[in-house]
Amino acid sequence: MKAADLRAMSTEQLSLQLKDTIKHLFHLRIQSSTERLETPSEIRKARRDVARIKTIQRARELEAEKKQQQQQGADKR
C-alpha cells in the first residue's frame, strides 16, 4: 500500500489496517516456515507496510503533541 493512501485514512482506519497487516505478516511467516510460500517478497512488503503505518501514526502523534504544546503556551500568555 502506498504512503499517500495511508495518509488519507483516518486514525481508526490506520489502526485497523495495521492489525490486518500484522495478521497477514503472521500468516506469511507460518507459510514460510512450512515452505508453502509462493512469493517470499510478500514478507518484505508486509513488513514495510507495517513500518509505513507505524511511521504515519507516530507523525500524527507528534503533530498532536506539538499543537497541544502551542495551545498551552498561548494559554500562559
Buried (B, 14 or more C-beta within 10 A) or exposed (E): EEEEEBEEBEEEEBEEBBEEBBEBBEEBEEBEEEEEBEEEEBBEBBBEBBEBBEEBBEEEEEEEEEEEEEEEEEEEE
